[in-house]
Amino acid sequence: MSRDALIVGGGPAGAAAAIWLARAGWPVTLWEKERHPAHKICGEFLSWEAQTWLARLGLDLEALGAVSIEKLRLVTATRSAVSGLGFVARSVTRRALDAALLEIAMQAGADVQRGISAREVKPDGAVVASTTLVRPANLLLATGKHDLRGIGRPGEGTLNGQLGFKAYFRLTPAERSALSGHVELILFQGGYAGLQMVERDAANLCFLVSPERWKRLGGDFTALLADLSAEVPHLGQRLAGAVPLLDRPLAISGVPYGFLHRPVKGVAEPGWRLGDQAAVIPSFTGDGMSLALHSARLATEALLTGAGQGAYYRRLAKDAGGAVRRAAWLQRRSDDGLWRDRVAAVLALAPGLMRVGVGFTRLGRGAVGRALAV
């Protein structure tokens, strides 16, 4: 096997794969479409699993100003419940995190090329970019939520009908204090939101809504926030007097939540899928970055040992398949308003059950431990 690789995408999965392959002595080229560090649509929640992998990669979260999160607050239109997470999570902007990981990749010897946007993958594995066409010996696809032409993910059976938005706010001192140390999962009709602090006293609001709601409000983001706040007064309280920190929100559509790649037996694929290209767990779990890093470790190990794509995808399905299916089931159920209220009522009386739910949609210590051991 030729020992060189092209990685398309410079998020956590792509950067981690570049670091591990470069440290093993492989010639690695990484294409990142953004010329400069940029914000990405992401809840920016780093679970203990994600922190474990980041520590292995040599990333110093303290130096990036990451904040600590110890509690989960579940909020509906009429109720709220708070519970400890069972671990100390961290939160930091993707702009800071991705830039730091790419710097580590360059230090490891990877050739990180910014401003190159891949457009298509041909059946023979050739990658068409804005300015070039290459046929890498080993192609790793780490383009996150965005598909490339020729190797897209099927949307059948997934939860791909919602619109995603992300914005940063400067909350009032009282609301910032109330949110500090918490990640808030806010459920509403047709979607949900995550709200938490990140570095520099900014609050990240990342949420999914139905296209129908967006259209009904004329495609106006301010009107959308007002409508959500009217349905869930808790959100309105958090955002009262808040100052937007971005000129306009980030937006995305068509993300196949619940997707888990299963290759066709006997059919060779032109590239290895990492992160959201391999498995898309619903965002409310806060395990997306953990899963991205985990997939990068499993894929690079399979490459380095010659185990092959089939072994990689089987291992990923074993480690993450259950969590992805359970999370997708919960997301489908959460659209039922009566179900939401009943769950919130039970959790308000027995908040410790939320900690069980947190573990219900995670990779788990066994999966991480096995991957660390190789």
C-alpha positions in Angstrom: 0.0 0.0 0.0 1.2 3.5 -0.9 1.9 5.5 2.3 0.4 8.9 1.4 -3.0 10.4 1.9 -5.1 13.4 0.9 -7.6 14.5 3.5 -10.4 16.8 2.4 -11.7 18.9 5.2 -9.9 20.6 8.1 -12.4 20.1 11.0 -11.7 17.9 14.0 -11.9 14.6 12.1 -9.7 15.7 9.2 -7.1 17.5 11.4 -7.0 14.5 13.8 -6.4 12.1 10.9 -3.7 14.3 9.5 -1.9 14.4 12.9 -2.0 10.7 13.5 -0.9 9.8 9.9 1.8 12.4 9.9 3.1 11.2 13.2 3.3 7.7 11.8 5.6 9.0 9.0 3.0 9.2 6.2 3.1 12.0 3.6 -0.2 13.8 4.3 -1.9 16.7 2.4 -4.9 18.3 3.9 -7.2 20.6 2.0 -9.3 23.1 3.9 -11.7 25.3 1.9 -11.5 28.3 4.3 -8.5 30.5 3.8 -8.6 31.7 7.4 -10.0 30.4 10.7 -13.8 30.6 10.4 -16.9 29.8 12.5 -18.7 26.5 11.8 -22.3 25.4 12.6 -21.7 23.3 15.7 -22.9 23.3 19.3 -19.2 23.3 20.4 -19.8 21.0 23.3 -16.8 18.8 24.2 -17.7 15.7 26.2 -15.2 13.8 28.2 -14.7 11.5 25.2 -13.8 14.4 22.9 -11.5 15.9 25.6 -9.7 12.5 25.9 -8.9 12.4 22.2 -7.9 16.1 22.1 -5.5 15.5 24.9 -4.0 12.6 23.0 -3.5 14.9 20.0 -1.7 17.4 22.3 -4.3 20.2 22.3 -4.4 22.5 25.4 -8.0 23.5 25.9 -7.0 25.8 28.8 -4.8 27.8 26.4 -7.8 28.3 24.1 -9.9 29.7 26.9 -12.4 26.8 27.0 -15.1 27.1 29.6 -16.3 24.3 31.9 -19.8 22.8 31.8 -21.0 20.6 34.6 -24.8 20.6 34.4 -27.6 20.0 31.8 -30.8 22.0 31.9 -33.7 20.6 29.9 -36.3 23.2 29.0 -39.7 23.0 27.4 -42.4 25.6 27.0 -43.8 24.9 30.5 -41.1 23.1 32.5 -37.4 22.8 33.2 -35.2 20.3 34.9 -31.5 20.4 35.9 -29.1 17.5 36.4 -25.3 17.0 36.7 -23.7 15.6 33.5 -21.6 13.1 35.4 -18.5 14.6 33.9 -17.0 18.1 33.3 -17.6 19.1 29.7 -15.8 22.0 28.0 -16.8 24.4 25.3 -14.8 26.4 22.8 -15.5 27.9 19.4 -14.8 25.8 16.4 -12.9 28.7 14.9 -10.3 28.5 17.8 -10.4 24.7 18.0 -10.0 24.0 14.3 -7.2 26.5 14.0 -5.3 24.9 16.9 -5.7 21.4 15.5 -4.5 22.4 12.1 -1.4 24.0 13.7 -0.7 20.7 15.5 -1.1 18.9 12.1 1.4 21.2 10.5 3.9 20.7 13.3 3.5 17.0 12.9 4.5 17.4 9.2 1.2 17.5 7.4 1.0 19.8 4.4 -2.1 21.9 5.2 -3.3 23.8 2.2 -6.0 26.4 2.8 -8.4 27.9 0.3 -8.8 24.7 -1.7 -12.4 23.7 -2.2 -13.0 20.1 -3.4 -16.1 19.8 -5.6 -16.4 16.2 -6.7 -15.0 12.7 -6.3 -14.9 10.6 -9.4 -15.6 6.9 -9.4 -11.9 6.2 -9.8 -11.1 8.3 -6.7 -9.9 11.4 -8.5 -10.8 14.5 -6.6 -11.8 17.6 -8.5 -11.0 20.9 -6.8 -11.5 24.5 -7.8 -8.0 24.7 -9.3 -6.8 21.1 -9.7 -7.5 17.4 -10.1 -5.6 14.8 -8.2 -5.7 11.0 -7.8 -4.5 10.3 -4.2 -3.4 6.8 -3.2 -5.6 7.2 -0.1 -8.5 9.6 0.1 -10.1 10.6 3.5 -13.3 12.5 3.3 -13.8 14.8 6.3 -16.1 17.5 4.9 -18.4 17.5 7.8 -22.0 18.3 7.2 -21.3 19.2 3.5 -21.4 16.5 0.8 -19.2 16.3 -2.3 -20.7 15.6 -5.7 -20.2 11.9 -6.6 -20.0 10.6 -3.1 -22.9 12.1 -1.2 -24.7 10.4 1.7 -28.2 9.0 1.1 -30.9 10.8 3.0 -33.5 8.0 3.1 -34.6 7.1 6.6 -32.7 10.0 8.2 -33.9 13.2 9.8 -32.8 15.6 7.0 -35.8 17.9 6.8 -34.8 20.6 9.2 -32.9 23.9 8.9 -29.9 24.6 11.2 -28.9 28.0 12.5 -26.1 29.2 14.7 -25.5 32.6 16.3 -23.4 34.1 19.1 -24.7 36.6 21.6 -23.4 38.8 24.4 -26.0 38.1 27.2 -26.8 40.5 30.0 -24.6 39.9 33.1 -27.6 38.3 35.0 -28.4 35.8 32.2 -24.7 35.0 31.6 -24.4 34.2 35.3 -27.5 32.0 35.2 -26.3 30.1 32.1 -22.7 29.7 33.4 -21.7 26.1 34.0 -24.8 24.7 32.1 -25.6 23.5 28.7 -29.3 24.1 28.0 -31.3 21.8 25.7 -34.4 23.7 24.7 -37.2 21.7 23.1 -39.9 23.3 21.0 -42.4 22.4 18.2 -40.5 21.1 15.2 -37.0 21.3 16.6 -34.6 22.1 19.5 -31.9 24.4 20.5 -28.6 24.2 22.5 -27.4 27.2 24.5 -24.1 27.4 26.3 -21.2 29.8 27.0 -18.0 29.7 25.0 -14.8 31.6 25.5 -14.7 35.4 25.8 -18.1 35.5 27.5 -20.0 34.7 24.3 -23.1 32.5 24.3 -23.5 30.0 21.5 -27.1 29.4 20.3 -27.4 26.6 17.8 -30.8 25.2 16.8 -32.9 23.2 14.3 -36.3 24.3 13.1 -38.8 23.1 10.5 -38.7 24.7 7.1 -42.4 25.4 7.5 -41.8 27.6 10.5 -39.0 29.5 8.7 -41.2 30.1 5.7 -44.2 31.2 7.8 -42.0 33.9 9.4 -40.8 35.2 6.0 -37.3 33.9 6.3 -36.5 36.5 8.9 -34.1 35.4 11.6 -35.1 38.1 14.1 -38.8 37.1 13.7 -37.8 33.4 14.1 -36.1 34.1 17.4 -39.1 36.1 18.6 -41.4 33.3 17.6 -39.3 30.7 19.5 -39.1 32.9 22.5 -42.8 33.3 22.6 -43.2 29.5 22.6 -40.5 29.0 25.2 -40.4 32.0 27.5 -37.1 30.7 29.1 -35.3 31.3 25.8 -36.9 34.8 25.6 -35.6 35.5 29.0 -32.1 34.4 28.1 -32.0 36.6 24.9 -33.7 39.7 26.5 -31.2 42.5 26.0 -28.7 40.2 24.3 -26.3 41.7 21.7 -25.7 39.6 18.5 -22.0 39.0 17.9 -22.2 38.0 14.2 -23.3 40.1 11.3 -25.7 37.3 10.3 -26.3 33.8 11.6 -24.8 30.7 10.0 -27.3 28.4 8.3 -27.4 24.9 6.8 -30.0 22.4 5.5 -30.3 18.8 4.5 -28.2 17.3 7.3 -29.0 13.6 7.5 -29.2 13.1 11.3 -29.3 9.4 12.1 -27.1 8.5 9.1 -24.6 5.7 9.6 -22.5 4.6 6.6 -22.8 1.0 5.7 -20.7 0.0 2.6 -22.0 -2.4 0.0 -20.3 -5.7 0.4 -17.7 -6.3 -2.3 -17.9 -2.8 -3.7 -14.7 -0.8 -3.4 -15.2 2.9 -2.4 -13.0 5.7 -3.5 -12.5 7.2 -0.1 -12.7 6.7 3.7 -15.5 8.6 5.4 -14.7 10.4 8.6 -16.8 12.4 11.1 -20.2 13.4 9.8 -19.5 11.8 6.5 -19.5 8.4 8.3 -22.1 8.9 11.0 -24.3 11.9 12.0 -25.6 11.8 15.5 -28.4 14.3 16.4 -26.8 17.5 17.8 -28.7 17.5 21.1 -26.4 14.6 22.3 -23.4 16.9 22.3 -21.4 13.9 21.0 -20.7 15.0 17.5 -17.1 16.1 17.9 -16.4 13.1 20.0 -17.7 10.8 17.3 -15.7 12.7 14.7 -12.4 12.3 16.6 -13.2 8.6 17.3 -13.8 7.9 13.7 -10.5 9.6 12.7 -8.7 7.3 15.2 -10.4 4.1 14.0 -9.8 5.0 10.3 -6.2 5.9 10.7 -5.5 2.8 12.7 -7.1 0.7 10.0 -5.0 2.4 7.4 -1.8 2.1 9.3 -2.3 -1.6 10.0 -3.7 -2.5 6.6 -7.0 -3.7 8.1 -8.9 -2.0 5.3 -12.2 0.0 5.0 -14.5 -2.9 5.8 -12.8 -3.4 9.2 -13.0 0.3 9.9 -16.7 0.7 9.1 -17.6 -2.5 11.1 -15.8 -1.1 14.1 -17.4 2.3 13.8 -20.9 0.7 13.6 -20.1 -1.4 16.7 -18.9 1.6 18.7 -21.4 4.2 17.5 -24.3 2.6 15.8 -26.4 2.1 19.0 -25.9 5.7 20.1 -26.8 7.1 16.7 -30.0 5.0 16.5 -31.1 5.8 20.0 -30.5 9.5 19.5 -32.4 9.5 16.2 -35.4 7.8 18.0 -35.3 10.5 20.7 -35.3 13.3 18.2 -38.3 11.8 16.4 -40.2 11.5 19.7 -39.3 15.1 20.8 -41.6 16.5 18.1 -44.6 15.3 20.1 -45.5 18.2 22.4 -47.4 15.9 24.9 -44.4 13.6 25.0 -42.0 16.5 25.6 -44.1 17.8 28.5 -44.4 14.4 30.1 -40.7 13.7 29.9 -39.9 17.1 31.3 -42.4 16.6 34.2 -40.8 13.2 35.1 -37.3 14.7 34.9 -38.3 17.6 37.1 -39.2 15.1 39.8 -36.3 12.8 39.2 -33.5 14.9 37.6 -31.0 12.1 38.1 -32.6 10.3 35.2 -31.1 12.8 32.9 -27.7 11.5 33.6 -28.9 8.1 32.5 -30.2 9.7 29.3 -26.8 11.4 28.7 -25.1 8.0 28.7 -27.9 6.6 26.5 -26.7 8.6 23.5 -22.9 8.5 23.9 -20.0 6.3 22.6 -19.3 5.0 26.1 -16.2 4.2 28.0 -15.8 0.8 26.6 -15.6 2.0 23.0 -13.2 4.8 23.8 -11.0 2.5 26.0 -10.7 0.0 23.2 -9.7 2.7 20.7 -7.2 4.1 23.1 -5.6 0.7 23.6 -4.5 0.3 20.0 
